[in-house]
Amino acid sequence: MGLLRSEEMKYGLLVLPVQDARRYIEKIGKETAIQFEDMNAREMRRPYRKHIQRIDEMERILRFMLEEIGKLDGCTITKNKLDEFMATDSSYKLDEVEGELQQLYSSFVKFKENNMNLVAEKNQAVEEKEVISAALQILGGSAGSGVGDIDALRRPMLEDDALGGRRLGYVSGVVMKTDEQRFARALWRTSRGNVFVQFSPIREKVIDPKTAQVVDKSVFVIYFQGVEGAMKDKIVKVCTAFGVNLYSWPGNMETARQREKALARQLSDKEQALEAYQRFLNNEARDLVNPSPGNRDGNSKIEDWRLFCVKEKAIYNVLNMCEEGMILRVNVWYPASDEDRIRGVLKDESKKSPDSSGAVLNSDRAPKSSTPPTYIRTNEYTEAWQEVVDTYGICRYQEANPALFACVTFPFIFGMMYGDVGHGTLLLLAGAWLVKNSESLRYTQPTLCMARYMVLSLGIFATFAGFMYNDFFSVGLQLFESGFVDKDGDGVYTPIYDVKNEGGPGPYPFGLDWAWVGASNELLFVNSMKMKLSVLFGVLQMIVGLLLRWSNAIYDKNMTDFIFECIPMMIFMLCFFGWMDVMILYKWTHPIDNAPNIINSLICMAMGQQDDNPLWPGSVELAQTLMKYTVISVPLMLFPKPFILLWQHKQAEKKKVSLEGHRLLEDEETGHHGGGGHGHGEEFEFGEIFIHQIIETIEYVLGTVSHTASYLRIWALSLAHQQLSLVFFQKTLTMGLEMSFPANGIMLYFMFAAWFGITLGVLLGMDVLECFLHTLRLHWVEFQSKFYKAGGEKFAPFDVRKMLLDSTAE
């Protein structure tokens, strides 16, 4: 039905052959729009749960492999080619992809474990080599002092002393650099100050085999009295508690040099093994990041596998909703206009397997408890506006859709708030850039891609309103000849056009005359004009909302609502606020020497007072008559509907009793006893309905007044934008221009940078968001409250492309 109302939906039963069910579901997801209902929700039977578990395991493997590939340099995964994938996805089979993934996973895990072992062994060699290097430095640097070899260290320091029989022991190893201070403090406390610790940082990189992160470590040497004994046991316990790696300290220089050469050869072997592992990993990764042989222009193979798993999992989730038996059955919702096309798709697919029975779609009557889902067709332009409306609430089934009007009214009201040729043009250029680069943003920034036409529309309407306000970065544009002239040169401008509209020269051709810019009474005139424009368009939009309420009542054939709600609401709106708009337009188009104040006239009209300053002869009597209609419309909204609903309920009860009496009589004649028939629908409470109607009436009457005043935010936002733009211009560019030469030429560059930065940050950032939110409020509250009930359920068809697109965006 288009944008105004949702599509007519039909309820049906889809029958699928078990052996070809997966193929039919895939075809339906690609070429049709069908929403499936879960037939197994109560029993929680999932006949295809094993397939889901297999795919879950495949997705786990893919996440592991994607993480490993992401650690490699030069391996870029090609993504975002859905059309190419969907054209060749039939070449992938679940068993084949699962087998390849399992084989690759086992190879990756095995080589990763080997790599971890190699890295651990290499780290040990590096650490021991650093210990030996530290030993060479200490032993070599202390050769002249008698500590150059181990025998000198073991000789008694005091031959004749009582401690001369003790020897100096040592423990060496590697500790984390961050633990140096804690380690030294623990040793000091444990030994009560009877040890000496020396640290030296490791120069080479040490990679943690588990996290693959570079860690900083230091070599330590602990000296203590006694080669063996309790002190060494305490030191070893502290080392174990800190998880340090212990290595043997060489006895002399020769042993140290021999061990250093052996470790150098060992390190060379480990590095060659690690390089071989890296080459193997790069080769495997290159095969996975390259396109599949059958789709050279498509995604990487591993990305195709990921998309394939997403698609297969979704298909089997749908199959899990089907009722199992000799055939699979599932209830579905689908657009009535697509019924023939759906049957054609199923018929064409059944020709591929002539030996088996094909899929059948049978139309059925929907259960009374179910509500048809709301399906509104959108395109790339209307999608964003529909999303704005859906954020407030989903349309009820075939309720009038506000998005049709929001496509125009939303950017128009935004433009009235943000109107400026310069700022609007910048916003327009931003929208044009988004439209031009939409394909690159579709997968990386899907929200920006969806909103591209919205931003473009806001820029177009803001630029148009800027021309109407004649505002270009707070500067007036002299596009046409002004209708005012300073005859005496004293700064007092007099009009040269026909002010009284008697057939003389007309006013400024388009928008606001540039002579008003900078005038002493500019704010007084412009504020009055913008306030009246805000009220005019606000009342007009609310009247459109009431007309949509009329259309809902007529479409639902609800004459009670139409006669006793819609018509009185329209009378109330037109007779008071419509009359206010007439007075505004009349004052604009008819020159009056002693023009009345509209607010005073409305007060006299509402209070029944005498208005001594009419718009025209007879206008006061007309206003009094309209006020009477306004007052009469309120009880018409309040009282008739509850009593009509009570009468309709009593008539329905009488009809129900009569039908039950006929049924009981038939049961007695046939000898059957009815076991049911005692169910009750929703109970009718007259008191609740009457109270609800009172609330509805008060809300409408008071809401209409407050909503009309709420539209003045259009004027307020426009005034704020214009004044901010003026202040920023005067405090930056104007100050630079007013400086004397040559300072003005130099400062102008800096002032322009400051002005442009403030413009981008405040007027193109915060102010755009502010105007957008206020426009959103006017649509959600002031406009949609007149007719929009929402509370519907959005149509959620099984769509393979949309599902893959969402998974790519994640």
Secondary structure, 3 states (H helix, E strand, C coil): CCCCCCCCEEEEEEEEECCCHHHHHHHHHHHCCCEECCCCCCCCCCCCHHHHHHHHHHHHHHHHHHHHHHCCCCCCCCCCCHHHHHHHHHHCCHHHHHHHHHHHHHHHHHHHHHHHHHHHHHHHHHHHHHHHHHHHHHHHHCHHHCCCCHHHHHCCCCCCCCCCCCCEEEEEEEEEHHHHHHHHHHHHHHHCCCEEEEEEECCCCEECCCCCCEECEEEEEEEEECCCCHHHHHHHHHHHHHCCEEECCCCCHHHHHHHHHHHHHHHHHHHHHHHHHHHHHHHHHHHHHCECCCCCCCCEHHHHHHHHHHHHHHHHHHHCCCECCCEEEEEEEEEHHHHHHHHHHHHHHHCCCCCCCCCEEEEECCCCCCCCCECCCCCCCHHHHHHHHHHHCCCCCCCCCCHHHHHHHHHHHHHHHHCCHHHHHHHHHHHHHHHHCHHHHHHHCHHHHHCHHHHHHHHHHHHHHHHHHCCECCECCCCCCCCEECCCCCCCCEECCCCCCCCCCCCCCCCCCHHHCCCCCHHHHHHHHHHHHHHHHHHHHHHHHHHHHHHHHHHCCCHHHHHHHHHHHHHHHHHHHHHHHHHHHHHHHCCCCCCCCHHHHHHHHHHCCCCCCCCCCCHHHHHHHHHHHHHHHHHHHHCHHHHHHHHHHHHHHHHHHHHHHHHHHHHHHHCCCCCCCCCCCCCCCHHHHHHHHHHHHHHHHHHHHHHHHHCCHHHHHHHHHHHHHHHHHHHHHHHHHHCCCCHHHHHHHHHHHHHHHHHHHHHHHHHHHHHHHHHHHHHHHHHHHHCCCCCCCECCCCCHHHHHHHHHHC
